[in-house]
Amino acid sequence: MKASGSDSDRSEEFTFDSESMRGSHNIFILTREGDQGEETPVFPLRNASVDGILVFTHREAAFLYLQIAEWTTYQLREVSPLELEQWVPALTRDHVAFLIVNANRHHQVLGDTAQRAINVQALQDLTGENLYQEILAAS
């Protein structure tokens, strides 16, 4: 999966393995098929030269975000703790600095900067299960 956004020279595509990797608890992201495989939306963060991507702790929150945003080309993608462990280092290579947790689309449109975010750099040495717990704790 690749982060999509303003940088056209993102790092090589990161792909997840089979459905068998999925655990009993997952994080949800938004994806669409792009020129180089799966992409997830990237948001430039205000007053910063870094980007953030959306992660959701519940399917319903991700689905609501899609409905409000009216993004018909995106779909929900489950990410297991094992996949998180592989994905987070790839985000740094794609110049993504923050995970925006359970974003509220309405607040984003209004310019509310109080969205919860986790610094990706702080997550680099965590196991997949610990990444999952950190994202849950931030929600």
N, C-alpha and C positions, 0 to 999 in steps of 0.2 A: 504494500500500500504506500502511496506517495502523498505527501502534503501538497496541496495545490494552492497557488496564491500568486503574489506579485513577482516572486523570483522565478524566472524561467529556467534557471540552471540548478534545480534541486538535485540532490544526490540520487544515486541509483535506486531503483524501485525496491521496496521491501515487501515481500509476500509472506503471508501466513501459511502454515501447513494445513493439514486436513481437518475436517470437522471433528475428528476424534480427539483433537487437542482441547476441545471445549470442556470447561469444568462446570460445576454446579452453580457457580456464581460468576457473573460477567459484568463488564463495563460496556457501555454502548457508545458507538461513534456514528457519524454520518459519512457515507461514502457515495461515490458515483464512479462510473467507468470513465476514465480519461484516456488521453493519448498513450500514456505509459502504464496503464493498469488502473487499479483502484486509487482514488484520490479522496482526501478529506478536506473540507474547507479550512482555510487559514485566515485569521483575522489579525490585521496590524493593530497593535495595542497603542492606545492614545499616549502621547508624550513619551514614546519609547521607540527604539529602532528594532524592536523584536516582534515576533509573531506569536499567536496563540491558536490552539485548536480546541474544539469542543469535545468534552467527554461527559457522559451521563451515567448516573448510578442506577437509574431505573428506565426500563423500556418506555414507560408512559411519558416520562419527561422528555425523552428524545423524540418520541412521536409527536408530542404537543409542539415542540420546537419546529419540527418539519411542517406541521399544519399551519402554524402562525406565520412562518417564513414563506409559505407557499412554494417551497422548493420541490418541484415535481421530479427533478432528475436525481435527487439524492434518496438513499434508502438507509435503513438502520443496519448496523453491523455489530454483532456481538464480539467482544474481545475478552478472551479468558485471561486469568492471571499469568499463565505461561506465555501467551502472546504479548501481554504487556511487557514482560521481561525482555522480550526481543524487540519490541516496538519503540520503547522509550529511548534507547541509544540512537535509533534511526532518526528520531525527531530532532535531536541535537545536530545531526549532520544536515538536516533540512532547514536549519536555522529557526526551528520552533523552540521558543524559550518557556512557554507556559501552557499548561492544561487549564482550560476554562471549564470549571465543574458545574454541571446542571445550569447552564446558561439560560437566561430568560430572554427570549427574542424581543419581547415588548420593551424590556428595560434597555436592551442594546440599541434599539431604534431611537429611544429617547435620550441616549447618551449617558445612561447610568453607568458609572465606572465601578460600582460596588459589586461587580460580578466576582465570584470566588475563583481564585487562580492558584495554581501550584507551580513553582519554579521547577522546570524539567531537570535542571542541573542538580538540584537537591535530591533527585530520585535515581540518579545514575547507578548507584551501588546497591539498590534494593532488589530483593527477589520479587518474582511476579506476585506472590501472595502478599508481600509487604507493600508493593505498589498498589494493589487492589485496596488494602486496608487504608493507606494514605489518602487515596481518592475518596473512599467512603467517609473518612474522618473530615474531609474538607467540604462534604456536601451539607 
